[in-house]
């Protein structure tokens, strides 16, 4: 959620950092975990846009 908030505020670097931290915290989650999938998708979107 923090990554999304930073995205809305236009703080791309902070958004990427927050999403990468979330991805680390979800490292032990199953690959089909919707939270992990959402984080990965958001990171991909940010990295392709900026």
Residue, then its C-alpha position, 0 to 999 in steps of 0.5 A: x500500500x505504501x508503494x501505491x501511495x508513493x506512486x500516486x504522489x509521483x514519488x517513483x523512487x520511493x514507490x519502487x523502494x517500498x515495493x522491493x521491501x514488500x517483495x522481500x517480506x513476501x519472499x517465503x510466500x507461495x508463488x501464487x500468493x495474490x499479495x506477491x503477484x500484486x507487488x511483482x506486477x506493480x514493480x513491473x509497471x513502474x519499471x516499464x513506465x519510468 
